[in-house]
């Protein structure tokens, strides 16, 4: 916990500066800030020292104003190779990797935006050459390489990423040592270390005030914490390109909270599908107790005063790159060769990585099933399977390879004849040009992954099937008379499936289902193929990679728009670090400050919520402790004080619990019943309490209680509350929403309001709220000539916000300086609130009240009794 002095420093007005320091855009030596840049950083904010600026420094400063995006991914979008055999030996050379998504997304940014890339190279560079390579990449490609030691790469990428996180995020748990890799702490530490190295590289080149950082994929999920810790207002987005598993799978991860909290240090988190986002939100709810809400189409999580936005949009493909390849003469020549090779055959195509989740062997089994059930396809239908190289290594990859070879061999032996193999596997490096040629001649593409984040093969296939003049000529087609057609057989467990409304969706685990899907594709009429193709092509071309990047970029700018409107500071240690962001006038309540105001006042009103304010929410025994009772008695004994417990609980338990406090006022059931002291009679804020509506509401609540395990009904004299705190979080919230709608419908003509609170749905009479309680108490004191000159109100939940609103209105309506009172509206917990102050927890509330109690005791000992006493008798 931060000390009080730390918070006082953070609360200084000059914490929000008009002119903030800048990190230089380009380092003269990787990792080191030059003397020139230091001078720029330490320049006089008021304009002094301008005579000391060199011409070079002015050039650096002017470049700072250019808008930039820093794209961080595991690998840089460049290809590296050695070239030259002279006396100096071979030199490193680099080219853009035009197939890299992080390079293609640049098309979605405004033309004047500069893009800087941070990531690893796909090759190992000798440490002696790293500085030279880094300088070359920065100058010519705007790339900042993260050189990771080989042993760190093995543990970070091949270990934790590919053999632990990747299977788990694809729903495979390491139940036995032979079935996946179990959690290894050393691999996790390597993952954290690699992420920290990435953070160091980002901080070398970032302009903290103006640059936006966009992090990609599961390799860098804890990077946001390192960046947010170094600069609280960093503009930070993250996009996950893999699935996010359901909470039942994710919660098995030993470092589950560290990763969740790291992602929540972003401003915007993107997912390909609603399912992935829903799973993430469910994990935040179940493991961190965070609720989310949708406002005007945007989903947001409130996290310590910051709103973390959730983006749902599948990535697209680079249409221009494909069109360029389609129009090349080399592609047309390749198409002619393939057409001649497979003359008289109907091609179905698969393009997959060598991966255990791509379902290649299952696809081959379905092909065998198809040929077994439909002999007419034998000798005529060929499944061409392009095998992309594996992205990792290990026994699991070898096992997948062996299984694929075995199944393919069996089917080819059973159904093959001289000159015909039903399954053709294409191994090795297959260029994008060759893939486009295969796409162009294939009547159907089969994407059969058992789990996949997105998979853009169907998109690329559809655009390739649209053809172009030279491809049409190579295939012997006439562009003017030929309608475009294509068919997609796609697994329902991959990210692109929801966006392909015209595809044949299959369950990859069901061999019969996949075989039927293939058969449907082969027998489909040309008219239907054309209709499906047109639908897909229209969507894919309008939702390309530029559209995806532009949309994410706009949402990131929107999510960061209010960064400098709030005060921010960090709390927590290591990967538990997070930033608290609150309004500029919202600050922690200082005991010294409130005690000083308390001593200056002579007519005080103290309003205290009970649950969550004076009593921790997780306490099983809800009765007040002896210490709390003694504290309340001490405050009530001061004749200048009027002390009230304002609670949503019923008057009977409150009367019982606080019976030792004879001078304590109590307002029960959100103000429906009030008494000024123990001997004072209860007063109802409603002249006639009509409870006939309970006969309607109770049976409805009873029905939902029976259907929702862990829920319960609390009956108060004026209200009924349905609790679902002990129910399953998702199901309880779902049932609460449905119950709210149901009750509002059946009670539409009754004099009641139905409200949903934290884990509750409550029905209570109209006109009842804690805000009304505050108004009535202040009005009563004023009518008796003792208007409060000190007002303390402490609460923790939504119902207490009504009190803060009423207090704010009262302060705004004070007519003169003589009416001015010391007002302390205080919420429990660092969160957005209508209160001006906060205390961290119930412990600090009690500590603050002890300070007031001590002040009262000292005042009564050192001075004469006040010349008046607030009395509410008769």
N, C-alpha and C positions, 0 to 999 in steps of 0.2 A: 504493500500500500504506500502511496506517495505521502510524504510528510506534508504538514500544513504549510511549511515554508515554500515547498515546491509549488503547491497550488496557488499560493499568494503571488509567486513570481509569474506563474502562467496567467494570472488574472490581470496583469498590468495592461493598461490601455495601449501602450506602445507595442504590445505583442503583434498587433495587426499593423504592418508598416505599409506606407504608400509606395515606397521604393525598396523592393526586396533584392537581395543579392542574387547574382547570376553565376552559374557555373559556365565556364567557357565552352563554346560549341565544338571546338577542335583542339585536341591535345597535341603539343609539339612533340612530345615523347609519350608513348602509351603509358597511362597510369600516373603521369606526373604533370602538375600544373606549372606552366612556365612563369618566370618572373613577371613577364608582361601581363599574363592573365591574373596573377596575384594582385598586381597594381589595379587592374580593372575591378577585381572583386572588392578591394579595400578602398576604392575611391570615395570621395566625400559625397554623401547622399544629397547634400544641400547645394551641390554644384561647385564646391571649393576644390582647389587642386587641379583645375582644368588645364593650367599652364604646363603641368607635368605629363600630360597625355601625349604619347607619340602618335605619329600618323598611323603606325601599325595597330595601335590600340583602338583608334577610332574605327578602323576597318573591321576589327573583331566585334566591336560594339554594334556597328550598323547591321552586321549579319545576324545578330541576336533576334531581331524583330521578325525574321522569316518564320512562318508557321511550320512546325515539324511534327512528324509522327515517328516514334521509335518503336520498331517492330521487333519483338523478342521471340525467338523460336529456338528449338534445340539445334537446328541446322540452318546455316546461312544459305541463301538462294544462289550459290555460286558453285561452279565445277572447278576443281583444281587438278592440275597436271604438271608434270615436269617437261621442260623443253630445252634443247640445246646440248651440244657435246663439245664446246670449246674449252679453252684453258680454264675458264672460270667454272666449269662444270655445268650441270643442269640447273636451270632457274625455275622457280615456281611461276606458273601462268594461271590466269583465272578467266572464266567466262560466266555469263549469267546462266543459271539453270532455268530456262523458260517454262519448265513444267512445275516449278515450285509455286505453291499457292501463295506464300508470303510475298513473292515477287509480283504475282498477277493481281493481288488485291490493291496494288498502287493505283490501278485504273479507277478505283472508286473514290479517290481523294481529289480535292480541287487541284488544278494544274499548278498553282503556286506553292503547294505544300511539299516540303522536302521530306524524304523518307530515309531514315537511318536504320540499318539492320544490325541486330546483335544476336550472335549464335556461334555454334561450333562449325568447324570445317569437317568434311567427310574423310579427310586424310590426316595423318600424323605429321606434324611439322617439328623439325629439330629445334630445341630451345635456342640454339645459336641463331636461327633464322626467324624466330617469331616476331621480333621487333620490326624487322624489315618487311615481313609479310603483313603485319598489322598496319604499318604505314601505307603500304601499297593498296590494301583493301579499303582503307578509310578514304584515301585520296581519289581512287578511281571508281570505287563501287559504293562508297558510303556504308561500308560494312565494318563492324567491330567484332573481331573474332575472340571467342573465349577459349583459350588453349587449356584444356583439361589434361592432367597427367593420365597416362594409359591405364594405370591401376584404378584411378578414380572413375574413368569412363566405364571400365568393366563392371564395377560395383554399382555405379549410378545408372547407366543406360542398360547394359545387358543384364545386370542383376535386378535392381529394384524396379526400374521402369518396365522392361520387357518381360521379365519372368515373375514379377510379383504384382505390380499395379495393373499391367495390361490384362492378364488373365482375370484378376478380381473384378476389374471394371467391365469385363465381358462375361461376368456371372460364373466364373469358374473358381471354386474354392480349393485350396491345397489340403484336402481332407487327409491324404496320405502322402508320405515323402515322395512316392513315385508319381503322384498326380499334382504336378505343379510345385513351385518353390514356396516354402513357408517363410513367414516374416523373419528377417535377419536384421538385428539392430545395427550391425556394421554397414549393411547396405543402405539402411535408412539414413545413417549418419553421412554416408557418401552422397546420397540424394540431397540432403540439406547443404552439405559443403559445396556441391556443384551449383545449387541455386544461389548460394551466397556469392560465388564467383561471377555468376551472371549479373547479380545486383551490383557488384563492384564495377563491372564493365558499363552497365547502364549509367551509373552515377558519374563515370568519367566524361560522358558526352552530353548529358541531359541539361537543358535549360529548365530549371525547376518551375519557373513561373508560367512558361508558355507551352512547353512540349507535352504531348500526350503519349503515353506508353501503352502499347497493345501487346499483351503476352498471349502466346499460343500453346495450348495443349498440356497434357497431363505430366509432361516432363518437368514443368516449372510451376507446380501448384503452390509451393511455399514461397516463391519469389515475391509475391505481393507484400508479404509481411516484412521482408528485408527492406523493400523500397519504401513502404509506408512508415517504417520506423525511422528512416533517415530523413524523410520529408513528409510531414503529416498531410499536406495539401496536394500531394502528387496526383496527377490526373491519370487514372489507371483502369484499363480494361483487360478482360481475360476472356478467351474463347476456348471451350473444350471441344476438341474434334473427335473424341471417343464417346462411347455411351457413358452415362452416369448411372450406376446401378441402383436398384431399389434399396431402401434403408435396411432390409433384412440382410442383404449382401454387404453393403458398405459398413455397417456397424461392426462387422468382424475385423475391420482394419484396426490394429492396435493404436495407430496414430490418427484416428479418425477426427478427433477434435482439432488437432493441430492443423490438418489440411483444411477442414471446414472454416476455421477462423482465419486461415491465410487467404482463402478465396474471398471471404467477407471483407478483407482489407482492400478489395477492389471497389471501384465506383460502378462498374457494369460487368456482369458475367453473362456470357453468351452460350447458348446450347442449340444444337441442330433441330431438336424436336421438343414438343411439349412434355413427352414422357420423361426425357432426361431432366428437364427443368423441374418437373413435378417431383421426381425422386430426390433431387437436390434440396428442394424446399421442404420435403418431408423429413430429410435428415436434419436440417436446421431446426425444424419444429421438435422432433423427437429427442435430439441430442443436446440442443442448446436452448430449447424453449422459446424459439423465435417464431413470431407470427408474421405472415405476409399478407399483403392486400393489393388489390388492383385499383388503380386510379386512372381513369380516362384511357384505358387500354394498356397502361404500363404496370407491370408487376414490380413491387418494391418490398424490400425487407428493411425494417428499422433496426439498425445495429449501433447502439451507443450514440444515438443522435444523428448518425449518418444514414442516408437512404441508399441501400445497395440495390441497383436496378437489375432486373433479369430480362435478358434478350432471347427471344426464340425465333430463329431464322436459319433454315438450311443454307449451306454454302452453295455457290454455283460454279460453273466452269468458265474458262476464258474462251469466249466464242471466236474472237479474232485470231487467236493462236491456231485453233482448229481449222478455221476457214483458210488460213495461210497454208497449212499443211495439205488440205484438200485440193487446193488449186495448183500445187506444185507438180511438175512433170514426173518427178520421181514417184509420187504417190500413184499417179495414173499408170505408170509402168508396173508398179508392184501389184496393182489391182488386176492388170492384164495377166500377170503371171499366176496369181491366185485363181482367177477365173478359169484359166487353162488347166491348172492343177486339179481343181475340183469340178471340172466340167460334168454336168449331169447330176450333180449332188446338191442337196439342200443343206446349207450350213447353219448350225446353231453354235453360238460362240460363248465362251466363258473367259473372263480376264480377271485373275485373282492373284494376290500375294501368296507365297508359300507360308501359310499360317493355319494353325489348328482351328480357327474360327470361321474360315472361309467356306467350309462345307463342301470341298471339292470331291472327296470320296463319296459323300452322300449324293452329289450331283451325278457322279458316274454310276452309282447304283440305280438312280432313277432312269438313267439312259438305258441301262440293261433291262430294267422293268419295261420301259417303253418298247424296246425291240422284242421283248418276250411276248408282250400282249398284242403287238401290232407287227406281224411279220412283213407287212407290205413296206415298212420303212427300211428293212434290211437291204443293204447295198445302196441305199439312196440318201439316207440322212447321216450326217457326220457332225459330231460334237468336237469342235476345236477348242482346246483349253490352253490358253496362254498362261504360263507360270511366271509371275514376277519373282524376282529374287527375294529371299527371306530377309527381313530387317533385323533379325537377331540370330543367334546361334545356340545350339544345345541339343540334347537328346530328344526333346519334344519335337523339334523341327525335323530331325531325322526320322522319327516315328511317323510323322505326318507324311513325309516323302515316301516312306516304305509302304504305308497304307494306300496312298494314291496309286503308286506303281502296281501294287498287287491287284487292286480292284480293276484298274484299266487293263492290265494284262489278261485277267480272267474274262472280261467282257469281249475284248478283241479276239481272244482265242475261241470264244463260244460263237460269236456272230460275224467274225471277220472272214473274208474270202480273199483270194488273190486279187490284189489291186484295190482292196477296200478294207479300211479299218474304221470301225464306228467311233472310236475315240482317238483323237490325235493330240498329243501333248507337245506344246512348243516351249522348250526350256531355254534358259540363257537370257542374255540382254536383248529385249525386244523394243525397238525404238517406237516413239509415238507415231511416226510415219507408218510403220508396219502395222501398228494397231488400228490406225484409221483405215488402212486398206482392208484389214479383216472385218472391221465394223461395216464397211461399205458393201461387202458381198454377203453378209450374214442375214438370213431371214429372221433370226430371233437371237436375243441375248439372254442368257440364263445367269442370274446373280443369286446364288444359293447360300449365302453366308448364314451361319446359325446366330451370329451377333456381329454387328458392325456399326461403327459410329455414323458414317454417312454413306460412302461408296458412290463415286461419281461415274462409274462405268456406264450405267443406263443413260446418263445425260450425254456423255461423249458418243455413245452409240447412236442416239437419236439425231444429234446434229450431223454426224457422219452420214446417216441414211438420208438426210435431206439432199445430199449430193451437190454437184456443181457441174458446169459444162464439160470440163475435161474428164471428170469421173464418169459422167453419163456416157461420154464417148468411149471411154475405156471399157465400160460395161455393156456397150452396144445398145444404149437406151437413148430415146429422144426426150429432151427436157420438156418440150412443148406438149407432148402427149402422155408422158408418164407421170402418174400421181405418186407422191412419196408415201412409203409405207414402212412400218416397223412394228415389232412385237417385243414386249419385255416380260419375262418371267422373273419375278423378284420375290425374295424372302420377306416375310412380314416383320422380321426382326432387325432390319437395317434402317438407317436414318432417312434414306431417300424414299422409302416406301410410301409414307403419307403424301408426298408431293406428286407421286405418279398415279393419278386417279384412273388412268386407262390401262395400267399394267395388270397382269395376271398374278395375283399375290398367292404365295404358297407357304406352307409350313415345311421348312427344310428337313425337319426330323421325320416327316411323314413321306416315305419314299413313293407311295402310291399317289399322294397329292402332287408331288413334283412331277411325276411321270404324266399324270393327267394334265397338268399345266403345260408341259411340253407338247402333248398331243393336241391340246386346244390351240396352241400357237401354230402348229403345223397345219391344222385343218381350217383355221380361221379364213374367212372370205377376204378378198382384197379390199372390198369396201370398208369392212370393219378395221382392217389393218391401217387403212388410210385415215380413218376417223381417229383412231387411237394415236397414231403418229402426229397428226395435226394438233391434237390436244396437248401432247407432251412437248412438242416443238415450241408451241406458243408460250408455255410456262417456262421452259428452260432458257429460251432466248431473252425473256423479260426478267428472269431472276438469275442473271449471270453473276460472276464473281465480283464485278464492279458494283452491281446493285447491292450485293451482300455487304461489301466493304463500306459503301456509302451509307447504307442504313445503320451499320454498327457505329461508324464514325459520328453520325448525327446524334445517335442515342448517347454516345460517350460524351459528346460536348454538352448535351442537355443534362446528363447526370452530374457533370462537374460544374455546372453553371453557378452554384451557390457556395463554392468552396470558400471564398473570402468574405462571405456574409456571416460566418460562424467562427467562434473561438475553438481552437483545437489543441488537444494535448494527448500524449500517449500514456497508457497504463498497461501494466502486465509485463511479464518477462519472457524472453526467448520467443518461441512460436506462439505463445499465448498473448503476445502484444496486440493491442488494438487502439484505435484512436477514438477519443470522446470528442464529439463535435456538437456544440451547443450555441444558442443565441448569444450575441455580444453582451447582453445585459443579464445573462443567466449565470450566476456564480455560486460557489459554495458558501453556505452560511457560516460565518465566523462566530464562535462562541463569545469572544471578547467584544465583538461589535454588537451583538444582540444584548449582552449583559449591560453594556454601557447605555443602550437605549432603554432597557428595562429599568435601570436605576433612575433615569431622568423622567420617567412617566409616573402618573398617579392614578390612572384608571385603565386597567388592562383587561383585554379579552383574549383568552387562550383557547383555541379550538384544536382538538386532537382526534384524528381518526384512530381506530384501534388495530384491526387486523392489518398486518403489513407495515404499520407505522410504529406502534408500541410493542407489537408482538410479531415475531417472524412468521411468515406464511407457512413454513414447514413444521411448526410446532404442533404436536398431536394434542397436548393439553392446552386448550385455548384460554384458560383462566389466567388472570394477571398474577405475577409473582409478588411476593411480599415487598420487594424493593420498589416495584412500580406503584403499589398501593401507598407505600410510605412517601414516595416522591409526590404523588398526586395530593396526598393530605398536606404535605409541606407547602405546595403551591396554593392550595385552597385556603390555608390558614392565613395567608397574607390578605388583609382586608381590601387591598387595592385590586385584587385579582378576581375575575370571573372565569372559571375553568370548566370547559365542557368536553365530554367525549361525544363525538358525532360519528355514529356508526350505522352500518346497514343491518346490523344484527337486531334481533327482537328485544323488546324491553324486559322480558322475564330473565333471560340469561345475563343481560347487562346489569339489571337490578341486583341479581344474586352475586355476581362477581365483584361489583363495586359497592357493596353494602357497607364495607368499613369506611368509605369516603363520604361522610355525612354532608359536606359542603360542595360536593362535586355535582355539576350539572350533567345531564345525559339527554342526548337526542337520539332516539332509536328509530330503526327502519327508515333510514334516510330522511328523518325529520318528521315522520308522521306523528310521532309521540315525543313530547319534550317535558322534562321537569327540571327546575332550577336547582333544587337540593334534594337530599334524601327524603326530607319531610314534606316537600312540596308535591302537590298532586300532579299526576300526568295530565298533560293537555294535548288534545288532538288538533292537528292543523286542518282537519276536515270536519266541518260541523256535523254532517251525517255520514257515517261510514257505511256505504252500501257494499256488501260483500256477496251479493247474489251471483256475481260473475265467477266466483270461485267454483260454483257448481258446474260451470262450463269448462273452466281451465284445468281443474284437477284431473278429470278423467283423461284429458288429452296428455297431460304431463305423465300420468301413470302409464299410459300406453308406451310413451317413449322411454320411460324408465325400465319397463319390462324388456324392451327391445334393445337397450343399450347397457351392456355389462359395465359396472363401475359407476353408473349415474345414480342420483338420489334426488329426493324432493325435500325441500325445507319449507315448512309452513310457518309464516309469521301472522300476526294478527291482521295486518293490513295488506300483506303481499304473499306471493308464492315464488319460490326460487327453485329452478332446476339446475343441479350441479353436475358437471361432467369432468371434473378435474382428474378423477381416478379412472376414467375410461380411456380407450385407445385414442391418442391425440387426433388422428385423422378422422376416425369414425365419430368421435365425440363432437368435433367441430362440424362435421357434415350433418349429424343429427340435430345439433343446436340450430343450424341455419334452417333446416326443414321445420323444426319445432317453432322457431320464430315466425316463419311464414304461416304455419298452421294456426298459431294462436292469434296472430294479427287478423286472420280471416274470420275466425269464429268469434272474436271479441271486438269486431269492428264497431258495433253499436253500443259497447259498454264504456263506462267512464273510467277507463284504465289505459295505461301505456305498457307496451311490451318492449323490453330493452335487452340487448345482448351485451354482457360484460365479459370479464376475464374468466373463462370456464363456467359461465352461468348464463341462463336465460331467466329474466325476472318479469313478473307481472305485478304492477302496483298501481294505486289510484293516480289519476291525473293531478298535476299541480304539486307533486311531492318531489323534492330534491334537496340535497345538502345545501345548494345555493340559497334556497328559500329560508333554510334554517339560519344562515348567516345574516340575511337581510332582517329577519325577525329579531334576532338577538341584538343586533346593532340598534335597530329602531327602538326596542324596549329600553336599552341602556340610555339612549339619547332622550327618550320621553321622561326619564327619571332624573335628568340633569347630569348624567355622568357618561357622556359620549366618550368612547374609548380613545385615548391618546397613544395606546400601544396595542397592536393586534398581531397575534401569532397564530398562524393556521398551518398545520402539518398533515399531509395525507399522501397516499401512495398510488391510488388507482383512478380509473375514469370518473367514478362518482365524485371524487374529491376535486376534480377539475371544475365542477360546478361551484364549489366554494371559492376557488381561486378567481373564477370569472366574476362572481358577486363582489368579492373584495376589490377587484380592479375597477368595477363600475362605481363602487362606493368612493374609492380614492379619487376617481375622475370627477365625481359630482360634488366633492368638497368645495364649498363656496368661498372660503377665505383662508388666510394663513393661520388664523386661530383654530381652524378646524383640522389643520394638518396633523396626522398621526404617524407614528412610526409603525410601518406595516411590514410584516415578514411572512409572506406566503411561500411555503417551503414544501417541495415534493421529496419523496424518499427514492433515491436512485438517480443516476445521471442519465436523464432522458428528456426528450422534448416535453414541455409542460407549459401551462399558463402561469405557473408560479415563477417567481423571480429568483428564488434560491433553491438549493438542493442540499441534502445530506445523504451520505453514501448508503446507510443502512439503519436498521432499528437501533443498533448499538450506539450510533452517533446521535440519534434522536434522544435516547435516554441520557446520554452524556451532556447534551445541550440543555435538557430540562434540569439536570442536576446543577448545571451552572446557574440557571435562573433561581432554583430553590436555594442555593447557597447565598445568592445575592439578596433574596428576601430575608433569609435568616440574619444576615449581617446587618441589613437595614433596620430590622426590628430591634436588634440588640443595641445599635449605636445611636438610634434616634428615637424621638418620642413617637407614639402611635399617630397615625394620620388623623387629621381633624375631621375626616369623614369615613364612613364605611358604606360600601355599596350594599343596599338591602333590597330584597325582593319580597319582603313580608307584606301581605295585604296591599 
